[in-house]
């Protein structure tokens, strides 16, 4: 399936955007996704990651998932001398992946990556993790 068609299929909230805008985001995202690692799921990975990046850039705010601010939720509240903080959900994700947890597209990209690219852990000869 063509990338532009795939992006429009998985992220209908961007339907009002011109093809040239969507293609620019796809072009900017393609170098960030490994063809060899994702194999047959490469196009899907590019589309999810591009949709995530577009959402984080503030595009598609009127879509089904709301704006990035709407989804982020309250993580800290202060009134007078009282301050309360809540977990943001990003602490369980690797630091490099924490922004991907902020949109449903980023979460789908992470899910796809986890299903396609196994996490490799090796043991050194001394028994430690390498």
VENCOR-V96636 format. One line per field, one symbol per residue. ss: DSSP state (~ for helix, > for strand, _ for the rest). Layout:
# VENCOR-V96636
ss=???
This chain:
# VENCOR-V96636
ss=__~~~~~~~~_~~~____~~~~~~~~~~~~____~~~~~~~~~~~~~~~~~~~~~~___________~~~~~___>>>>__>>>>____~~~__~~~~~~~~_~~~~~~~~~~~~~______>_____>_
